[in-house]
Amino acid sequence: MEVIHSIADLRSRIKDYRRKNDQSVGFVPTMGYLHEGHASLLRKARAQSGLVVLSIFVNPLQFGPGEDFERYPRNTERDLQLAEAAGVDLVFMPSVSEMYPSPTRTTVSVTGLTSRLCGASRPGHFDGVATVVSKLFHIVQPDQAFFGLKDAQQVAVIEQMVQDLNLGIEIVPCPILREADGLAMSSRNVYLSEEERKEALVLSQSLQKAKAFVESHTAFTPQELESLVSQHIATSSLAIIDYVEVLAYPTLEPFKNSHHTHSIIIALAVKFGKTRLIDNLILQVGK
Ligand code: AMP
């Protein structure tokens, strides 16, 4: 495994690989502080691609004022160990000035899909995501890129961007990895106090309740599911709901009742103290 900091070095290393091999290049973009969720993406890339490229870059563009950019957890040594064990070939770890030499005047903005959920509560977030991911795609030029459904709105945004800009990259969505008790794995879980960590279980529990409800009802409205989920989350005195929304997926459009769509997402963002957690469940609904 090789660790690379400059764009020019990464480009020439990948060009060299392409010259000597006809296998595909797989790419997993991350912000580091890697956990088993990231490892599952890397293992999938290892199984499907000839060359596995991991990027670790805490992207300032996708953090709003007052968010956790400065205190975002970092542990390079541990990240490199996990990457090596998952079979990564190249780790790209650029500095902020390498990615954004000033002045930078181009933003990639995906409209529509970004107006709800995290797009509504974190203005500018998805412009930051689309801009950095398109820059990384241009640098790496992968055949496949692997993204976790933990960030299901992000997957929808990136798929749309790839289609709109004819990037010709296969986006591979990967399932959410959870702790044994159900909490979705996240680099931000480390912020939680012991009590908050316990109470955060209401999130995955509420999604399981919603799943049971969907499975036992032939028809339902999004509002019914939203209130069931919100009520369960409200049983935790520490939880402050940012949003609980049920939409069609991947269009992220509202729908009237379950007869009007095939695939739905139950998406939530909830704060425990200063820590904002997201989780979701995507379900197929029968006619
Ligand atoms: P991040 O480092 O948080 O930007 O995440 C990098 C990639 O890992 C994104 O595609 C995430 O969706 C994915 N990811 C993060 N947490 C999980 C998880 N618990 N299960 C699966 N994928 C995840």
py3Dmol code that shows the C-alpha trace and the ligand (Angstrom):
import py3Dmol

protein = """\
ATOM      1  CA  MET A   1       0.000   0.000   0.000  1.00  0.00           C
ATOM      2  CA  GLU A   2       1.246   3.431  -0.970  1.00  0.00           C
ATOM      3  CA  VAL A   3       0.307   6.757   0.659  1.00  0.00           C
ATOM      4  CA  ILE A   4       0.201   9.696  -1.738  1.00  0.00           C
ATOM      5  CA  HIS A   5      -0.273  13.377  -0.920  1.00  0.00           C
ATOM      6  CA  SER A   6      -0.044  15.165  -4.268  1.00  0.00           C
ATOM      7  CA  ILE A   7      -2.532  15.127  -7.148  1.00  0.00           C
ATOM      8  CA  ALA A   8       0.272  14.861  -9.722  1.00  0.00           C
ATOM      9  CA  ASP A   9       1.764  11.796  -8.017  1.00  0.00           C
ATOM     10  CA  LEU A  10      -1.617  10.068  -7.763  1.00  0.00           C
ATOM     11  CA  ARG A  11      -2.396  10.763 -11.425  1.00  0.00           C
ATOM     12  CA  SER A  12       0.929   9.364 -12.603  1.00  0.00           C
ATOM     13  CA  ARG A  13       0.638   6.291 -10.336  1.00  0.00           C
ATOM     14  CA  ILE A  14      -2.860   5.498 -11.715  1.00  0.00           C
ATOM     15  CA  LYS A  15      -1.769   6.201 -15.307  1.00  0.00           C
ATOM     16  CA  ASP A  16       1.097   3.783 -14.807  1.00  0.00           C
ATOM     17  CA  TYR A  17      -1.314   1.114 -13.493  1.00  0.00           C
ATOM     18  CA  ARG A  18      -3.665   1.619 -16.461  1.00  0.00           C
ATOM     19  CA  ARG A  19      -0.770   1.280 -18.916  1.00  0.00           C
ATOM     20  CA  LYS A  20       0.257  -2.075 -17.467  1.00  0.00           C
ATOM     21  CA  ASN A  21      -3.177  -3.553 -16.580  1.00  0.00           C
ATOM     22  CA  ASP A  22      -6.585  -3.807 -18.155  1.00  0.00           C
ATOM     23  CA  GLN A  23      -8.359  -4.233 -14.821  1.00  0.00           C
ATOM     24  CA  SER A  24     -10.724  -1.662 -13.354  1.00  0.00           C
ATOM     25  CA  VAL A  25      -9.945   1.106 -10.868  1.00  0.00           C
ATOM     26  CA  GLY A  26     -12.231   1.243  -7.819  1.00  0.00           C
ATOM     27  CA  PHE A  27     -12.496   4.333  -5.621  1.00  0.00           C
ATOM     28  CA  VAL A  28     -13.741   4.890  -2.058  1.00  0.00           C
ATOM     29  CA  PRO A  29     -13.853   8.548  -0.941  1.00  0.00           C
ATOM     30  CA  THR A  30     -13.938   9.155   2.834  1.00  0.00           C
ATOM     31  CA  MET A  31     -13.189  11.732   5.503  1.00  0.00           C
ATOM     32  CA  GLY A  32     -11.135   9.262   7.537  1.00  0.00           C
ATOM     33  CA  TYR A  33     -11.477   8.105  11.154  1.00  0.00           C
ATOM     34  CA  LEU A  34     -12.309   4.817   9.500  1.00  0.00           C
ATOM     35  CA  HIS A  35     -14.584   2.168  10.985  1.00  0.00           C
ATOM     36  CA  GLU A  36     -16.115  -1.126   9.846  1.00  0.00           C
ATOM     37  CA  GLY A  37     -18.646   0.744   7.656  1.00  0.00           C
ATOM     38  CA  HIS A  38     -15.778   2.209   5.621  1.00  0.00           C
ATOM     39  CA  ALA A  39     -14.024  -1.176   5.665  1.00  0.00           C
ATOM     40  CA  SER A  40     -17.091  -2.827   4.118  1.00  0.00           C
ATOM     41  CA  LEU A  41     -16.854  -0.391   1.175  1.00  0.00           C
ATOM     42  CA  LEU A  42     -13.135  -1.072   0.806  1.00  0.00           C
ATOM     43  CA  ARG A  43     -13.659  -4.834   0.871  1.00  0.00           C
ATOM     44  CA  LYS A  44     -16.328  -4.549  -1.799  1.00  0.00           C
ATOM     45  CA  ALA A  45     -13.951  -2.456  -3.906  1.00  0.00           C
ATOM     46  CA  ARG A  46     -11.199  -5.051  -3.324  1.00  0.00           C
ATOM     47  CA  ALA A  47     -13.521  -7.814  -4.572  1.00  0.00           C
ATOM     48  CA  GLN A  48     -14.650  -5.906  -7.676  1.00  0.00           C
ATOM     49  CA  SER A  49     -11.692  -3.799  -8.795  1.00  0.00           C
ATOM     50  CA  GLY A  50      -8.089  -4.391  -9.842  1.00  0.00           C
ATOM     51  CA  LEU A  51      -6.713  -1.239  -8.195  1.00  0.00           C
ATOM     52  CA  VAL A  52      -8.337   0.064  -4.994  1.00  0.00           C
ATOM     53  CA  VAL A  53      -7.928   3.787  -4.291  1.00  0.00           C
ATOM     54  CA  LEU A  54      -9.020   5.254  -0.943  1.00  0.00           C
ATOM     55  CA  SER A  55      -9.120   8.989  -0.309  1.00  0.00           C
ATOM     56  CA  ILE A  56      -9.015  10.502   3.163  1.00  0.00           C
ATOM     57  CA  PHE A  57      -9.861  14.186   3.109  1.00  0.00           C
ATOM     58  CA  VAL A  58     -11.883  16.202   5.611  1.00  0.00           C
ATOM     59  CA  ASN A  59     -13.484  18.520   3.096  1.00  0.00           C
ATOM     60  CA  PRO A  60     -13.974  22.029   4.541  1.00  0.00           C
ATOM     61  CA  LEU A  61     -16.434  22.914   1.765  1.00  0.00           C
ATOM     62  CA  GLN A  62     -19.118  20.563   3.060  1.00  0.00           C
ATOM     63  CA  PHE A  63     -19.131  21.930   6.626  1.00  0.00           C
ATOM     64  CA  GLY A  64     -21.265  24.958   7.495  1.00  0.00           C
ATOM     65  CA  PRO A  65     -20.258  27.739   9.894  1.00  0.00           C
ATOM     66  CA  GLY A  66     -20.408  26.468  13.475  1.00  0.00           C
ATOM     67  CA  GLU A  67     -20.287  22.790  12.388  1.00  0.00           C
ATOM     68  CA  ASP A  68     -17.564  20.361  13.472  1.00  0.00           C
ATOM     69  CA  PHE A  69     -14.884  20.849  10.756  1.00  0.00           C
ATOM     70  CA  GLU A  70     -12.141  21.796  13.246  1.00  0.00           C
ATOM     71  CA  ARG A  71     -12.942  19.080  15.757  1.00  0.00           C
ATOM     72  CA  TYR A  72     -13.769  16.313  13.227  1.00  0.00           C
ATOM     73  CA  PRO A  73     -11.963  13.205  14.595  1.00  0.00           C
ATOM     74  CA  ARG A  74      -8.704  12.201  12.921  1.00  0.00           C
ATOM     75  CA  ASN A  75      -6.379   9.196  13.410  1.00  0.00           C
ATOM     76  CA  THR A  76      -4.109   8.628  10.422  1.00  0.00           C
ATOM     77  CA  GLU A  77      -2.129   5.760  11.915  1.00  0.00           C
ATOM     78  CA  ARG A  78      -5.231   3.708  12.678  1.00  0.00           C
ATOM     79  CA  ASP A  79      -6.801   4.596   9.307  1.00  0.00           C
ATOM     80  CA  LEU A  80      -3.735   3.299   7.450  1.00  0.00           C
ATOM     81  CA  GLN A  81      -3.802   0.045   9.409  1.00  0.00           C
ATOM     82  CA  LEU A  82      -7.476  -0.499   8.574  1.00  0.00           C
ATOM     83  CA  ALA A  83      -6.869   0.409   4.917  1.00  0.00           C
ATOM     84  CA  GLU A  84      -3.955  -1.999   4.637  1.00  0.00           C
ATOM     85  CA  ALA A  85      -5.995  -4.819   6.204  1.00  0.00           C
ATOM     86  CA  ALA A  86      -8.852  -4.161   3.754  1.00  0.00           C
ATOM     87  CA  GLY A  87      -6.490  -4.531   0.795  1.00  0.00           C
ATOM     88  CA  VAL A  88      -6.231  -0.896  -0.343  1.00  0.00           C
ATOM     89  CA  ASP A  89      -3.517  -0.189  -2.946  1.00  0.00           C
ATOM     90  CA  LEU A  90      -3.312   3.615  -2.922  1.00  0.00           C
ATOM     91  CA  VAL A  91      -4.300   6.034  -0.149  1.00  0.00           C
ATOM     92  CA  PHE A  92      -4.720   9.626  -1.298  1.00  0.00           C
ATOM     93  CA  MET A  93      -4.382  12.122   1.571  1.00  0.00           C
ATOM     94  CA  PRO A  94      -4.200  15.639   0.126  1.00  0.00           C
ATOM     95  CA  SER A  95      -3.903  18.857   2.143  1.00  0.00           C
ATOM     96  CA  VAL A  96      -6.646  21.474   1.925  1.00  0.00           C
ATOM     97  CA  SER A  97      -4.372  23.721  -0.193  1.00  0.00           C
ATOM     98  CA  GLU A  98      -3.606  20.839  -2.565  1.00  0.00           C
ATOM     99  CA  MET A  99      -7.349  20.344  -3.189  1.00  0.00           C
ATOM    100  CA  TYR A 100      -8.319  24.022  -3.113  1.00  0.00           C
ATOM    101  CA  PRO A 101      -5.488  26.303  -4.219  1.00  0.00           C
ATOM    102  CA  SER A 102      -6.838  29.811  -3.985  1.00  0.00           C
ATOM    103  CA  PRO A 103      -8.687  31.231  -5.684  1.00  0.00           C
ATOM    104  CA  THR A 104     -11.149  28.413  -6.431  1.00  0.00           C
ATOM    105  CA  ARG A 105     -14.174  29.670  -8.323  1.00  0.00           C
ATOM    106  CA  THR A 106     -16.059  26.576  -9.497  1.00  0.00           C
ATOM    107  CA  THR A 107     -18.878  24.894  -7.573  1.00  0.00           C
ATOM    108  CA  VAL A 108     -20.786  21.792  -8.657  1.00  0.00           C
ATOM    109  CA  SER A 109     -24.396  22.080  -7.577  1.00  0.00           C
ATOM    110  CA  VAL A 110     -27.050  19.373  -7.988  1.00  0.00           C
ATOM    111  CA  THR A 111     -30.505  20.928  -7.788  1.00  0.00           C
ATOM    112  CA  GLY A 112     -33.833  19.492  -6.573  1.00  0.00           C
ATOM    113  CA  LEU A 113     -32.516  16.431  -4.763  1.00  0.00           C
ATOM    114  CA  THR A 114     -30.671  18.713  -2.356  1.00  0.00           C
ATOM    115  CA  SER A 115     -33.598  20.843  -1.211  1.00  0.00           C
ATOM    116  CA  ARG A 116     -34.871  18.462   1.483  1.00  0.00           C
ATOM    117  CA  LEU A 117     -33.503  16.407   4.403  1.00  0.00           C
ATOM    118  CA  CYS A 118     -29.821  17.258   5.088  1.00  0.00           C
ATOM    119  CA  GLY A 119     -29.866  19.741   2.188  1.00  0.00           C
ATOM    120  CA  ALA A 120     -32.483  21.798   4.029  1.00  0.00           C
ATOM    121  CA  SER A 121     -30.835  21.651   7.455  1.00  0.00           C
ATOM    122  CA  ARG A 122     -27.240  22.057   6.187  1.00  0.00           C
ATOM    123  CA  PRO A 123     -27.347  24.763   3.466  1.00  0.00           C
ATOM    124  CA  GLY A 124     -24.433  24.427   1.034  1.00  0.00           C
ATOM    125  CA  HIS A 125     -23.505  20.945   2.320  1.00  0.00           C
ATOM    126  CA  PHE A 126     -24.280  19.089  -0.909  1.00  0.00           C
ATOM    127  CA  ASP A 127     -22.553  21.731  -3.063  1.00  0.00           C
ATOM    128  CA  GLY A 128     -19.454  20.974  -0.993  1.00  0.00           C
ATOM    129  CA  VAL A 129     -19.953  17.226  -1.435  1.00  0.00           C
ATOM    130  CA  ALA A 130     -20.672  17.390  -5.200  1.00  0.00           C
ATOM    131  CA  THR A 131     -17.714  19.716  -5.766  1.00  0.00           C
ATOM    132  CA  VAL A 132     -15.163  17.603  -3.887  1.00  0.00           C
ATOM    133  CA  VAL A 133     -16.459  14.297  -5.283  1.00  0.00           C
ATOM    134  CA  SER A 134     -16.363  15.611  -8.852  1.00  0.00           C
ATOM    135  CA  LYS A 135     -12.803  16.898  -8.306  1.00  0.00           C
ATOM    136  CA  LEU A 136     -11.786  13.499  -6.872  1.00  0.00           C
ATOM    137  CA  PHE A 137     -13.502  11.715  -9.771  1.00  0.00           C
ATOM    138  CA  HIS A 138     -11.533  13.846 -12.254  1.00  0.00           C
ATOM    139  CA  ILE A 139      -8.278  13.113 -10.438  1.00  0.00           C
ATOM    140  CA  VAL A 140      -8.774   9.346  -9.946  1.00  0.00           C
ATOM    141  CA  GLN A 141     -10.942   8.650 -13.028  1.00  0.00           C
ATOM    142  CA  PRO A 142     -12.256   5.424 -11.481  1.00  0.00           C
ATOM    143  CA  ASP A 143     -14.403   2.808 -13.212  1.00  0.00           C
ATOM    144  CA  GLN A 144     -16.425   2.221 -10.024  1.00  0.00           C
ATOM    145  CA  ALA A 145     -16.953   4.316  -6.907  1.00  0.00           C
ATOM    146  CA  PHE A 146     -18.364   2.887  -3.686  1.00  0.00           C
ATOM    147  CA  PHE A 147     -20.688   4.870  -1.403  1.00  0.00           C
ATOM    148  CA  GLY A 148     -22.558   3.902   1.774  1.00  0.00           C
ATOM    149  CA  LEU A 149     -26.334   4.104   2.013  1.00  0.00           C
ATOM    150  CA  LYS A 150     -25.781   5.529   5.508  1.00  0.00           C
ATOM    151  CA  ASP A 151     -25.723   8.749   3.456  1.00  0.00           C
ATOM    152  CA  ALA A 152     -28.572   7.778   1.129  1.00  0.00           C
ATOM    153  CA  GLN A 153     -29.254  11.344  -0.005  1.00  0.00           C
ATOM    154  CA  GLN A 154     -25.573  11.665  -0.919  1.00  0.00           C
ATOM    155  CA  VAL A 155     -25.842   8.494  -3.055  1.00  0.00           C
ATOM    156  CA  ALA A 156     -28.859   9.957  -4.887  1.00  0.00           C
ATOM    157  CA  VAL A 157     -27.028  13.271  -5.442  1.00  0.00           C
ATOM    158  CA  ILE A 158     -23.839  11.613  -6.729  1.00  0.00           C
ATOM    159  CA  GLU A 159     -25.771   9.269  -9.049  1.00  0.00           C
ATOM    160  CA  GLN A 160     -27.587  12.281 -10.505  1.00  0.00           C
ATOM    161  CA  MET A 161     -24.321  14.206 -10.916  1.00  0.00           C
ATOM    162  CA  VAL A 162     -22.649  11.273 -12.697  1.00  0.00           C
ATOM    163  CA  GLN A 163     -25.618  10.992 -15.047  1.00  0.00           C
ATOM    164  CA  ASP A 164     -25.929  14.737 -15.720  1.00  0.00           C
ATOM    165  CA  LEU A 165     -22.210  15.239 -16.356  1.00  0.00           C
ATOM    166  CA  ASN A 166     -21.767  11.971 -18.328  1.00  0.00           C
ATOM    167  CA  LEU A 167     -18.925  10.914 -16.060  1.00  0.00           C
ATOM    168  CA  GLY A 168     -19.253   7.243 -17.015  1.00  0.00           C
ATOM    169  CA  ILE A 169     -18.490   6.004 -13.487  1.00  0.00           C
ATOM    170  CA  GLU A 170     -20.474   3.147 -11.964  1.00  0.00           C
ATOM    171  CA  ILE A 171     -21.786   4.158  -8.530  1.00  0.00           C
ATOM    172  CA  VAL A 172     -22.033   1.148  -6.219  1.00  0.00           C
ATOM    173  CA  PRO A 173     -24.349   1.760  -3.232  1.00  0.00           C
ATOM    174  CA  CYS A 174     -23.398  -0.317  -0.161  1.00  0.00           C
ATOM    175  CA  PRO A 175     -25.589  -1.282   2.841  1.00  0.00           C
ATOM    176  CA  ILE A 176     -25.400   0.472   6.225  1.00  0.00           C
ATOM    177  CA  LEU A 177     -23.159  -1.241   8.772  1.00  0.00           C
ATOM    178  CA  ARG A 178     -24.405  -1.123  12.357  1.00  0.00           C
ATOM    179  CA  GLU A 179     -23.020  -1.794  15.824  1.00  0.00           C
ATOM    180  CA  ALA A 180     -24.292  -5.016  17.444  1.00  0.00           C
ATOM    181  CA  ASP A 181     -27.060  -3.063  19.211  1.00  0.00           C
ATOM    182  CA  GLY A 182     -28.259  -1.367  16.004  1.00  0.00           C
ATOM    183  CA  LEU A 183     -26.597   2.076  16.097  1.00  0.00           C
ATOM    184  CA  ALA A 184     -25.423   2.973  12.586  1.00  0.00           C
ATOM    185  CA  MET A 185     -21.620   3.173  12.531  1.00  0.00           C
ATOM    186  CA  SER A 186     -20.329   6.725  12.141  1.00  0.00           C
ATOM    187  CA  SER A 187     -17.073   8.565  12.757  1.00  0.00           C
ATOM    188  CA  ARG A 188     -19.156  11.008  14.792  1.00  0.00           C
ATOM    189  CA  ASN A 189     -20.316   8.336  17.311  1.00  0.00           C
ATOM    190  CA  VAL A 190     -17.083   9.017  19.215  1.00  0.00           C
ATOM    191  CA  TYR A 191     -18.534  12.403  20.265  1.00  0.00           C
ATOM    192  CA  LEU A 192     -21.363  10.740  22.246  1.00  0.00           C
ATOM    193  CA  SER A 193     -21.266  10.571  26.041  1.00  0.00           C
ATOM    194  CA  GLU A 194     -22.065   7.203  27.607  1.00  0.00           C
ATOM    195  CA  GLU A 195     -25.638   8.288  28.272  1.00  0.00           C
ATOM    196  CA  GLU A 196     -26.133   9.766  24.804  1.00  0.00           C
ATOM    197  CA  ARG A 197     -24.721   6.581  23.241  1.00  0.00           C
ATOM    198  CA  LYS A 198     -27.356   4.519  25.104  1.00  0.00           C
ATOM    199  CA  GLU A 199     -30.215   6.829  24.174  1.00  0.00           C
ATOM    200  CA  ALA A 200     -29.122   7.015  20.526  1.00  0.00           C
ATOM    201  CA  LEU A 201     -30.504   3.485  20.170  1.00  0.00           C
ATOM    202  CA  VAL A 202     -33.963   5.020  19.726  1.00  0.00           C
ATOM    203  CA  LEU A 203     -32.937   5.864  16.143  1.00  0.00           C
ATOM    204  CA  SER A 204     -32.459   2.345  14.801  1.00  0.00           C
ATOM    205  CA  GLN A 205     -35.324   1.111  17.010  1.00  0.00           C
ATOM    206  CA  SER A 206     -37.698   3.682  15.506  1.00  0.00           C
ATOM    207  CA  LEU A 207     -36.729   2.545  11.993  1.00  0.00           C
ATOM    208  CA  GLN A 208     -37.396  -1.084  12.947  1.00  0.00           C
ATOM    209  CA  LYS A 209     -40.830  -0.082  14.265  1.00  0.00           C
ATOM    210  CA  ALA A 210     -41.542   1.674  10.974  1.00  0.00           C
ATOM    211  CA  LYS A 211     -40.449  -1.436   9.068  1.00  0.00           C
ATOM    212  CA  ALA A 212     -42.810  -3.643  11.111  1.00  0.00           C
ATOM    213  CA  PHE A 213     -45.620  -1.141  10.470  1.00  0.00           C
ATOM    214  CA  VAL A 214     -44.994  -1.176   6.703  1.00  0.00           C
ATOM    215  CA  GLU A 215     -44.910  -4.972   6.666  1.00  0.00           C
ATOM    216  CA  SER A 216     -48.230  -5.259   8.492  1.00  0.00           C
ATOM    217  CA  HIS A 217     -50.206  -2.622   6.552  1.00  0.00           C
ATOM    218  CA  THR A 218     -51.305  -2.800   2.932  1.00  0.00           C
ATOM    219  CA  ALA A 219     -51.526   0.996   2.668  1.00  0.00           C
ATOM    220  CA  PHE A 220     -50.125   3.867   4.703  1.00  0.00           C
ATOM    221  CA  THR A 221     -49.318   7.543   4.401  1.00  0.00           C
ATOM    222  CA  PRO A 222     -45.876   9.072   4.927  1.00  0.00           C
ATOM    223  CA  GLN A 223     -47.329  11.076   7.830  1.00  0.00           C
ATOM    224  CA  GLU A 224     -48.330   7.893   9.667  1.00  0.00           C
ATOM    225  CA  LEU A 225     -44.757   6.613   9.479  1.00  0.00           C
ATOM    226  CA  GLU A 226     -43.251   9.987  10.354  1.00  0.00           C
ATOM    227  CA  SER A 227     -45.313  10.277  13.526  1.00  0.00           C
ATOM    228  CA  LEU A 228     -44.604   6.680  14.564  1.00  0.00           C
ATOM    229  CA  VAL A 229     -40.851   7.291  14.187  1.00  0.00           C
ATOM    230  CA  SER A 230     -40.915  10.740  15.847  1.00  0.00           C
ATOM    231  CA  GLN A 231     -42.930   9.433  18.800  1.00  0.00           C
ATOM    232  CA  HIS A 232     -40.454   6.665  19.462  1.00  0.00           C
ATOM    233  CA  ILE A 233     -37.488   9.053  19.223  1.00  0.00           C
ATOM    234  CA  ALA A 234     -39.252  11.396  21.647  1.00  0.00           C
ATOM    235  CA  THR A 235     -39.125   8.658  24.310  1.00  0.00           C
ATOM    236  CA  SER A 236     -35.481   9.731  24.737  1.00  0.00           C
ATOM    237  CA  SER A 237     -35.279  12.924  26.775  1.00  0.00           C
ATOM    238  CA  LEU A 238     -31.894  13.757  25.179  1.00  0.00           C
ATOM    239  CA  ALA A 239     -33.016  13.523  21.548  1.00  0.00           C
ATOM    240  CA  ILE A 240     -33.685  16.727  19.604  1.00  0.00           C
ATOM    241  CA  ILE A 241     -35.211  15.949  16.218  1.00  0.00           C
ATOM    242  CA  ASP A 242     -33.836  17.858  13.242  1.00  0.00           C
ATOM    243  CA  TYR A 243     -36.044  16.008  10.747  1.00  0.00           C
ATOM    244  CA  VAL A 244     -37.979  12.783  10.295  1.00  0.00           C
ATOM    245  CA  GLU A 245     -39.174  12.456   6.715  1.00  0.00           C
ATOM    246  CA  VAL A 246     -40.621   9.728   4.542  1.00  0.00           C
ATOM    247  CA  LEU A 247     -40.091  10.253   0.803  1.00  0.00           C
ATOM    248  CA  ALA A 248     -39.890   8.271  -2.419  1.00  0.00           C
ATOM    249  CA  TYR A 249     -36.350   6.999  -3.101  1.00  0.00           C
ATOM    250  CA  PRO A 250     -34.163   7.850  -4.984  1.00  0.00           C
ATOM    251  CA  THR A 251     -36.227  10.789  -6.302  1.00  0.00           C
ATOM    252  CA  LEU A 252     -36.667  12.190  -2.764  1.00  0.00           C
ATOM    253  CA  GLU A 253     -40.138  13.403  -3.784  1.00  0.00           C
ATOM    254  CA  PRO A 254     -43.068  13.458  -1.364  1.00  0.00           C
ATOM    255  CA  PHE A 255     -45.868  10.977  -2.090  1.00  0.00           C
ATOM    256  CA  LYS A 256     -49.492  10.813  -0.926  1.00  0.00           C
ATOM    257  CA  ASN A 257     -49.719   7.192   0.135  1.00  0.00           C
ATOM    258  CA  SER A 258     -47.900   3.921  -0.368  1.00  0.00           C
ATOM    259  CA  HIS A 259     -49.871   3.149  -3.554  1.00  0.00           C
ATOM    260  CA  HIS A 260     -48.043   5.998  -5.279  1.00  0.00           C
ATOM    261  CA  THR A 261     -44.474   4.694  -5.068  1.00  0.00           C
ATOM    262  CA  HIS A 262     -42.319   1.551  -5.197  1.00  0.00           C
ATOM    263  CA  SER A 263     -39.414   2.467  -3.002  1.00  0.00           C
ATOM    264  CA  ILE A 264     -39.425   4.721   0.055  1.00  0.00           C
ATOM    265  CA  ILE A 265     -36.851   6.150   2.412  1.00  0.00           C
ATOM    266  CA  ILE A 266     -37.519   6.802   6.075  1.00  0.00           C
ATOM    267  CA  ALA A 267     -34.805   9.332   6.869  1.00  0.00           C
ATOM    268  CA  LEU A 268     -33.945  11.047  10.128  1.00  0.00           C
ATOM    269  CA  ALA A 269     -31.452  13.442  11.653  1.00  0.00           C
ATOM    270  CA  VAL A 270     -31.404  13.838  15.433  1.00  0.00           C
ATOM    271  CA  LYS A 271     -29.139  15.734  17.800  1.00  0.00           C
ATOM    272  CA  PHE A 272     -27.841  14.317  21.074  1.00  0.00           C
ATOM    273  CA  GLY A 273     -26.115  17.217  22.784  1.00  0.00           C
ATOM    274  CA  LYS A 274     -23.820  18.730  20.151  1.00  0.00           C
ATOM    275  CA  THR A 275     -23.747  15.553  18.066  1.00  0.00           C
ATOM    276  CA  ARG A 276     -25.990  15.305  15.031  1.00  0.00           C
ATOM    277  CA  LEU A 277     -26.645  11.717  13.919  1.00  0.00           C
ATOM    278  CA  ILE A 278     -28.358  10.540  10.737  1.00  0.00           C
ATOM    279  CA  ASP A 279     -29.910   7.194   9.917  1.00  0.00           C
ATOM    280  CA  ASN A 280     -32.358   5.830   7.370  1.00  0.00           C
ATOM    281  CA  LEU A 281     -34.132   2.794   6.038  1.00  0.00           C
ATOM    282  CA  ILE A 282     -35.024   2.161   2.400  1.00  0.00           C
ATOM    283  CA  LEU A 283     -37.973  -0.154   1.853  1.00  0.00           C
ATOM    284  CA  GLN A 284     -39.698  -1.562  -1.205  1.00  0.00           C
ATOM    285  CA  VAL A 285     -43.448  -1.170  -0.919  1.00  0.00           C
ATOM    286  CA  GLY A 286     -45.781  -3.541  -2.721  1.00  0.00           C
ATOM    287  CA  LYS A 287     -48.800  -2.361  -4.668  1.00  0.00           C
TER     288      LYS A 287
END
"""
ligand_1 = """\
23
AMP
P -17.465 9.621 5.593
O -16.065 9.318 5.964
O -18.396 9.758 6.757
O -17.579 10.767 4.601
O -17.983 8.344 4.813
C -17.308 7.830 3.698
C -18.154 6.773 3.038
O -18.412 5.720 3.983
C -19.534 7.309 2.604
O -19.870 6.734 1.357
C -20.432 6.825 3.700
O -21.772 6.668 3.304
C -19.803 5.493 4.044
N -20.214 5.071 5.392
C -20.122 5.784 6.538
N -20.670 5.098 7.569
C -21.130 3.939 7.047
C -21.822 2.816 7.594
N -22.155 2.741 8.874
N -22.138 1.794 6.757
C -21.828 1.857 5.441
N -21.186 2.885 4.864
C -20.844 3.913 5.646
"""
view = py3Dmol.view(width=600, height=400)
view.addModel(protein, "pdb")
view.setStyle({"model": 0}, {"cartoon": {"style": "trace"}})
view.addModel(ligand_1, "xyz")
view.setStyle({"model": 1}, {"stick": {}})
view.zoomTo()
view.show()
